[in-house]
Amino acid sequence: MLIKSILTFALALVIVVAGYALVIMFWSYSSGERAGWVQKFSKKGWLCKTWEGEMAMVSMPGTTSEKFLFTVWDDDVAAQINKVMGKRVSLHYEQKVGIPTDCFGETSYYVTRVNVVEEIPLAPGVVVPTRPAEPAPAAPATQPAAPAAPATPEKK
């Protein structure tokens, strides 16, 4: 009878822990977008390897940048981030709270999508394009002026 109650308790504990893990993995506390420049991105971990990154965000030109630390589970999203390193990007993330171990990532922000940002907004209605400007048309070549004829002294 004692063994049966211990097994029942152990089974109930496993079901509760598995249910908690499923809810935590598929439920998001928050989600949103952050824009900036990915400056650090690597696959890390002793046993559980995850992609960990750092993005520099600048709110106003000339101000100190804020760092956004994030984790990526999907290898396809990680490949997209590696392709756009050095460009301004927008990362869509989901924040997961209550994950019991860091085996699933070092942060609580999990990036699910990445987009390249084409313009940098400086103020409402003022943007700086990130694409290179069209080259200015070349000035037409001018003919060098003919050398002036030497002046001849006048006879009186």
C-alpha positions in Angstrom: 0.0 0.0 0.0 2.9 2.4 0.8 4.6 1.7 -2.5 1.4 2.3 -4.4 0.9 5.7 -2.7 4.6 6.7 -3.3 4.2 5.8 -7.0 0.9 7.7 -7.3 2.6 10.8 -5.7 5.6 10.5 -8.0 3.4 10.2 -11.1 1.3 13.2 -10.0 4.5 15.2 -9.4 5.8 14.3 -12.9 2.4 15.3 -14.5 2.4 18.6 -12.6 6.0 19.4 -13.6 5.4 18.5 -17.2 2.2 20.5 -17.3 4.0 23.5 -15.8 6.9 23.2 -18.4 4.4 23.0 -21.3 2.5 26.1 -20.1 5.7 28.1 -19.6 7.1 27.1 -23.1 4.0 28.0 -25.0 2.7 31.0 -23.0 4.4 34.4 -23.3 4.4 37.0 -20.5 5.0 39.8 -23.1 5.9 40.2 -26.7 7.2 43.1 -28.8 9.8 44.6 -31.1 13.2 46.2 -30.4 15.4 47.9 -33.0 19.1 48.4 -33.0 22.4 46.9 -34.2 23.3 43.3 -33.3 26.8 43.5 -32.0 27.4 40.1 -30.4 25.8 36.7 -31.3 27.1 33.3 -30.5 26.0 29.7 -29.7 26.8 29.0 -26.1 26.2 26.4 -23.4 27.9 23.5 -21.7 25.2 20.9 -22.3 22.2 22.8 -23.8 23.5 25.0 -26.7 21.4 28.1 -27.4 22.1 31.2 -29.5 22.8 34.2 -27.2 23.0 37.8 -28.5 23.4 41.4 -27.6 21.9 44.3 -29.5 22.8 48.0 -29.1 19.8 50.2 -29.1 20.0 54.0 -29.4 17.0 56.1 -28.5 18.3 59.5 -29.6 21.3 60.3 -31.6 24.3 61.2 -29.4 22.9 59.3 -26.3 24.4 56.3 -24.7 23.3 53.0 -26.2 21.2 50.5 -24.2 22.0 46.8 -24.5 19.2 44.3 -25.2 20.3 40.7 -24.3 18.3 38.0 -26.1 18.2 34.2 -26.8 17.3 32.5 -30.1 16.0 28.9 -30.1 15.4 28.5 -33.9 18.5 27.9 -36.1 16.8 29.5 -39.1 16.2 32.8 -37.2 19.9 32.5 -36.0 21.0 32.2 -39.6 19.0 35.3 -40.6 20.6 37.3 -37.7 24.1 36.2 -38.8 23.3 37.4 -42.3 22.3 40.9 -41.1 25.0 41.5 -38.6 26.2 45.2 -38.9 22.8 46.4 -40.2 20.0 48.1 -38.3 17.4 45.4 -37.5 14.1 45.0 -35.7 13.8 41.9 -33.5 10.4 40.5 -32.6 10.7 38.8 -29.2 8.5 36.9 -26.7 9.3 37.2 -23.0 9.0 34.0 -21.0 8.9 34.2 -17.2 9.3 31.3 -14.9 11.5 29.0 -16.9 13.2 26.9 -14.1 16.7 26.5 -15.6 19.0 28.4 -17.9 19.3 25.3 -20.1 16.7 27.0 -22.3 18.6 30.2 -22.6 20.5 32.8 -20.5 17.8 35.5 -20.9 14.0 35.6 -20.7 13.7 37.3 -24.1 13.4 34.8 -27.0 13.7 36.2 -30.5 11.3 34.7 -33.1 11.7 37.0 -36.1 14.2 39.5 -37.5 13.6 42.3 -40.1 16.1 44.7 -41.6 15.2 48.4 -40.9 15.5 50.6 -44.0 15.2 54.0 -42.4 16.4 55.5 -39.1 13.8 57.8 -37.5 15.4 60.9 -35.9 12.2 62.7 -34.9 8.6 62.6 -36.0 8.7 63.1 -39.8 12.5 63.2 -40.0 14.2 60.0 -41.2 17.7 59.2 -42.4 17.8 56.5 -45.2 20.2 53.7 -44.6 20.6 52.9 -48.3 23.6 54.5 -50.0 22.7 57.7 -51.9 22.5 57.6 -55.7 25.8 58.8 -57.1 25.7 62.4 -58.4 25.9 62.7 -62.2 29.4 63.4 -63.4 30.1 66.9 -64.5 30.6 67.3 -68.2 34.2 67.4 -69.2 35.4 70.9 -70.1 37.8 71.7 -72.8 41.0 73.3 -71.5 41.3 76.9 -72.5 43.7 77.6 -75.4 46.8 79.3 -74.3 46.7 83.1 -74.9 48.9 84.4 -77.7 51.9 86.2 -76.5 51.4 90.0 -76.6 53.4 91.7 -79.3 54.8 95.1 -78.5 53.2 97.9 -80.4 55.3 100.1 -82.7 55.1 103.8 -82.3 
